[in-house]
Amino acid sequence: MTSQIVVRDVVSKADRDKFINLPLKVFANDPMFVPQLHFERAEHINPKKNPFFDHADVQLFLAERDREVVGRISAQVNHLHIDVYNDATGQFGFLDAIDDGDVFTALLEKAAQWLAGRGMKRMQGPFNFSINEETGVLIDGFDTPPSIMMPHSLPYYQSHLEAHGLTKAKDVIAYDFNLKLELPRAMAMMVRKAKRSKDFTIRPASKKHLARDLDIIMDIFNDAWSQNWNFVPWTKTEITALGEALKVLVSEDYIAIASYKGEPVAMSVTLPNINDWIKDLNGRLLPFGLVKLIWRLFMTTPQNVRMPLMGVRKEFHGTPVGSALALKVIDQIMQDHKKRGVKHGELSWILEDNMPMRNVIEGLGGEPYKIYRVYEQAI
């Protein structure tokens, strides 16, 4: 007889530790899994630390069988999403569980019940916690580890989600740039033409004036992405929190602001893929992990980088100027990293139906190498 699965609220520090540590069990035999730093995950799910909680209601859940934790999930109502779309859609996230359909069913039913109790009519996810953070279930690309701030899954996740009746809402794609390769000839000519134009300029961010530059980035992002599927705007507190993280992680030229005729109209933010540096720390900084991480951060060159943010103001979407801006920004950042010795760059994520951006990325030599799926279900 199968033991009963109990799904209960996360209410204590001990529960939060179990929530954070569960992936160590689920992915124990997956060589591609990268344990995230425990302290960072603890801050992310802490309402006092994460500004997402300023505009969201969140509940974390643990699934247990015979008092052993076998799964986890979050349920959240993002009021920014509701304000924009008024569609009674709640989200779930942080879905990890052992390979057992009953566990997935119990978790998803609990999240749906919690969301329905708050007036939601539909459930989408996974989002950890927001679409501006880790998004989707990996459905293709299991043979490489995840990049910084990207999710990881096992193949059975897709099977259990679909068996429970969830259906595809949208796929998002991660692109890989092999920086050893030269640009295709036709694209190289277009990049050279954009570089010659005096109308286009690109500058790095200034750490001295980082708050000013982050405001510019937020303004461009909230405009550039405003017509994208499921867009929700960044808030001032979220961009401030991002700035604090960037001060530690990156030098000024990881952030680019592009202007057209003197006005800032495009931006990008690149991050070193610290997953390469933390994968052997098992989520812990003590006793020796902190020393290792500091050494790697400040004394070594990352082998891989990720560009999680790139945007061009919507007035230039679908125009030659917009294409030239995207080309110039992506190429300059990738070439700068190539000079440093970086071998690969990831640009993610890109909506499957954002063909203008996909065409630019693929024209520059980007190869789609991971696909993530967002699911939905009426509740």
C-alpha positions in Angstrom: 0.0 0.0 0.0 1.4 3.4 -1.0 2.0 5.8 1.9 -0.1 9.0 1.9 1.5 12.1 0.5 1.0 15.2 2.7 1.5 18.7 1.3 1.9 21.3 4.0 2.8 24.9 4.4 6.4 26.0 4.9 6.2 27.8 8.3 9.6 27.7 10.0 13.3 28.1 9.3 13.7 24.4 9.4 11.0 24.1 6.8 12.7 26.7 4.6 16.0 24.8 4.9 14.2 21.7 3.7 12.6 23.6 0.8 16.0 25.0 -0.2 17.9 21.6 0.2 15.4 19.4 -1.7 17.1 19.8 -5.1 20.2 18.2 -3.7 18.1 15.0 -3.3 16.1 15.3 -6.5 19.2 15.9 -8.7 21.7 13.7 -6.7 22.5 11.6 -9.8 22.4 14.3 -12.4 25.9 15.5 -13.3 24.5 18.6 -14.9 22.9 19.9 -11.7 24.5 22.9 -10.1 23.6 23.4 -6.4 22.7 27.1 -5.8 24.2 28.9 -2.8 22.1 28.2 0.3 22.3 31.8 1.6 21.3 33.3 -1.7 18.2 31.0 -2.0 17.3 31.8 1.7 17.3 35.5 0.9 15.3 34.9 -2.3 12.4 33.2 -0.4 12.6 35.7 2.5 9.8 38.3 2.5 12.1 40.7 4.3 14.9 40.4 1.7 13.2 40.0 -1.7 11.3 43.0 -3.0 9.1 40.7 -5.0 7.1 40.2 -1.8 6.2 43.9 -1.8 3.7 43.3 -4.6 2.9 39.6 -4.3 1.2 37.1 -2.0 3.3 33.9 -1.7 3.0 30.5 -0.1 5.7 27.8 -0.1 4.7 24.1 0.3 6.5 20.9 1.0 5.3 17.4 0.0 6.2 14.6 2.5 5.7 10.9 2.5 6.5 9.0 5.7 7.9 12.4 7.0 10.4 12.4 4.2 10.4 15.5 1.9 9.7 14.4 -1.6 8.7 17.6 -3.4 8.2 21.3 -3.2 6.3 24.1 -4.9 5.4 27.8 -4.5 2.1 29.5 -5.3 2.1 33.2 -5.8 -0.3 36.0 -6.9 1.8 38.7 -8.5 -0.3 41.8 -8.2 1.8 43.6 -10.9 0.7 40.9 -13.3 -2.9 41.3 -12.2 -2.7 45.1 -12.5 -1.4 44.8 -16.1 -3.7 42.0 -17.4 -6.6 41.7 -15.0 -6.8 38.0 -16.0 -7.1 36.3 -12.6 -3.9 34.3 -13.4 -1.8 33.1 -10.5 1.6 31.4 -10.8 3.4 28.5 -9.4 7.2 28.0 -9.1 10.1 26.2 -7.4 8.6 22.9 -8.6 11.0 20.1 -7.8 10.0 16.5 -6.9 11.1 12.9 -7.1 10.0 10.9 -10.1 6.5 10.1 -8.9 3.3 11.4 -10.6 1.3 11.3 -7.4 3.8 13.7 -5.8 3.5 16.1 -8.7 -0.3 15.8 -8.6 -0.4 16.6 -4.9 1.8 19.6 -5.3 0.0 21.1 -8.3 -3.4 20.5 -6.7 -2.3 22.3 -3.5 -0.9 25.3 -5.4 -4.1 25.4 -7.5 -6.3 25.2 -4.4 -4.4 28.1 -2.7 -4.6 30.3 -5.8 -8.3 29.5 -6.3 -8.9 30.6 -2.7 -7.5 34.0 -3.7 -9.8 34.4 -6.7 -7.5 33.1 -9.4 -9.1 31.2 -12.4 -5.9 30.1 -14.1 -2.4 28.9 -13.0 0.8 29.4 -15.0 4.4 28.4 -14.3 6.9 27.7 -13.2 8.2 31.1 -12.3 10.7 31.4 -9.5 9.0 33.8 -8.5 8.5 36.2 -11.5 8.7 36.0 -15.3 11.7 38.3 -14.9 13.5 35.6 -13.0 13.9 31.8 -13.5 11.2 30.8 -16.0 9.9 27.5 -17.3 10.6 23.8 -17.2 13.6 22.5 -19.2 12.3 20.3 -22.0 15.3 20.2 -24.3 19.0 20.6 -23.6 19.6 18.3 -20.6 23.2 17.5 -21.6 24.7 20.8 -20.4 24.5 22.5 -17.0 22.3 25.6 -16.5 23.7 29.1 -16.7 23.4 31.6 -13.9 19.8 32.4 -12.9 18.4 29.7 -15.3 16.3 26.7 -14.1 17.2 23.1 -14.5 14.9 20.1 -14.7 14.8 16.4 -15.4 13.0 14.9 -18.4 10.2 13.4 -16.2 9.0 16.9 -15.1 7.5 17.5 -18.5 5.8 14.1 -18.5 4.2 14.5 -15.1 3.1 18.1 -15.7 1.4 17.1 -18.9 -0.1 13.9 -17.3 -1.7 16.2 -14.8 -3.4 18.2 -17.6 -1.2 21.2 -17.8 -0.7 22.5 -21.4 1.9 24.6 -23.1 1.5 28.4 -22.7 4.8 29.4 -24.2 8.3 28.2 -24.9 11.4 30.3 -24.3 14.8 29.6 -25.8 18.4 29.9 -24.6 21.0 30.7 -27.3 24.7 29.8 -27.1 27.4 31.8 -28.8 30.7 30.1 -29.4 33.0 33.1 -29.1 35.8 31.3 -31.0 33.9 31.5 -34.2 33.9 34.5 -36.5 30.7 36.3 -37.6 29.1 35.2 -40.8 30.3 37.4 -43.6 27.0 39.2 -44.4 26.4 39.9 -40.7 29.9 41.1 -40.2 29.3 43.7 -42.9 26.1 44.9 -41.3 27.9 45.2 -37.9 30.7 47.2 -39.5 28.2 49.5 -41.1 26.5 50.1 -37.8 29.8 50.8 -36.1 30.7 53.4 -38.7 27.5 55.4 -38.1 28.0 58.4 -35.9 24.4 58.2 -34.8 25.1 55.1 -32.7 27.2 55.1 -29.5 27.7 52.6 -26.8 29.1 53.2 -23.4 29.6 51.1 -20.3 27.8 51.7 -17.1 29.5 53.9 -14.4 29.8 52.4 -10.9 30.1 56.0 -9.7 26.7 56.7 -11.2 25.3 53.2 -11.1 21.9 54.4 -9.6 21.5 56.7 -12.6 22.4 54.1 -15.1 20.1 51.5 -13.5 17.2 53.9 -13.8 18.0 54.2 -17.5 18.2 50.4 -17.8 14.8 50.0 -16.0 13.2 52.6 -18.2 14.4 51.0 -21.4 13.5 47.5 -20.2 10.0 48.5 -19.1 9.4 50.1 -22.5 11.2 47.6 -24.7 9.5 44.5 -23.2 6.1 46.1 -22.6 4.4 44.3 -25.5 6.0 40.9 -24.8 4.0 38.0 -23.6 3.3 38.1 -19.9 5.4 41.2 -19.4 5.5 42.7 -15.9 7.5 45.9 -15.2 10.5 46.1 -12.9 10.0 48.2 -9.8 12.4 50.6 -8.3 13.1 48.4 -5.4 13.8 45.4 -7.7 16.3 47.4 -9.8 18.0 48.6 -6.6 18.4 45.1 -5.4 19.8 44.1 -8.8 22.3 46.9 -8.6 23.6 45.7 -5.2 24.2 42.3 -6.8 25.9 43.7 -9.9 28.3 45.7 -7.7 29.8 42.4 -6.5 29.5 40.3 -9.7 30.5 42.5 -12.6 32.8 45.3 -13.8 31.4 48.3 -15.5 31.7 47.1 -19.0 29.4 44.1 -18.4 26.6 46.7 -18.6 26.1 48.6 -21.9 23.9 51.5 -22.7 23.4 52.4 -26.4 22.3 55.8 -27.7 20.9 56.8 -31.0 21.4 60.5 -31.8 22.3 61.1 -28.2 19.3 59.5 -26.6 19.6 56.2 -24.6 17.5 53.7 -26.5 19.0 50.2 -25.9 20.8 48.4 -23.1 22.2 45.0 -22.1 23.4 43.4 -18.9 25.8 40.5 -18.9 26.8 38.3 -16.0 29.7 35.9 -15.4 28.3 32.4 -15.2 29.1 31.9 -11.5 27.6 28.4 -11.8 31.0 27.4 -13.2 32.5 28.6 -9.9 30.0 27.2 -7.4 29.2 23.8 -8.8 31.6 22.1 -6.5 30.6 24.0 -3.3 27.4 22.0 -2.8 25.5 25.2 -1.9 27.8 26.0 1.1 30.3 28.7 1.6 31.7 27.3 4.9 34.2 26.2 5.8 36.2 26.6 2.6 33.6 27.6 -0.1 33.9 31.3 0.6 37.6 31.4 0.0 37.2 29.4 -3.2 34.5 31.7 -4.5 36.3 34.9 -3.7 39.4 33.6 -5.4 37.5 32.6 -8.5 35.5 35.9 -8.6 38.5 38.2 -8.4 41.4 36.1 -9.7 40.1 34.2 -12.7 38.4 34.9 -16.0 34.9 33.4 -16.4 34.8 30.8 -19.2 31.1 31.5 -19.8 28.9 34.5 -19.5 25.1 35.1 -19.8 23.3 38.1 -21.2 19.9 38.0 -19.3 18.8 41.5 -20.3 18.9 43.1 -23.7 16.3 45.5 -25.0 15.6 48.2 -27.6 12.9 50.8 -27.1 9.7 49.7 -28.8 9.5 52.7 -31.1 12.5 51.1 -32.9 11.0 47.6 -33.0 10.8 46.3 -36.6 12.9 49.1 -38.0 16.4 49.2 -39.5 17.6 51.3 -36.6 16.3 48.8 -34.1 18.0 45.9 -35.8 21.3 47.9 -36.0 21.1 48.7 -32.3 20.5 45.1 -31.4 23.4 43.9 -33.6 25.8 46.5 -32.3 25.0 45.9 -28.6 25.2 42.1 -28.8 28.3 42.1 -31.0 30.2 44.6 -29.0 29.5 42.8 -25.6 30.4 39.4 -27.0 33.6 40.7 -28.7 34.7 42.4 -25.4 34.3 39.1 -23.6 36.1 37.3 -26.3 39.1 39.5 -25.8 39.0 38.6 -22.1 39.2 34.9 -22.9 35.6 34.0 -22.4 34.7 31.0 -24.6 30.9 31.0 -24.6 28.1 33.5 -24.2 24.5 32.6 -23.5 21.7 34.9 -24.5 18.5 33.9 -22.7 15.8 33.8 -22.6 14.0 34.6 -25.9 10.3 34.0 -26.6 9.8 31.4 -29.2 7.7 33.7 -31.4 10.0 36.8 -31.1 11.3 36.2 -34.6 12.9 39.7 -35.1 15.2 39.1 -32.1 15.8 35.4 -32.9 16.8 36.4 -36.5 19.3 38.9 -35.2 20.8 36.4 -32.7 21.0 33.5 -35.2 22.4 35.9 -37.8 25.2 36.7 -35.3 25.9 33.0 -35.0 23.8 32.1 -31.9 22.7 28.5 -31.7 19.5 27.5 -29.8 20.6 24.9 -27.2 18.0 24.8 -24.5 14.2 25.1 -24.5 12.1 25.9 -21.5 8.3 25.6 -21.3 5.8 27.6 -19.3 2.6 25.6 -18.6 -0.9 26.7 -17.7 -4.2 25.2 -16.5 -7.6 26.4 -15.6 -8.3 26.1 -11.9 
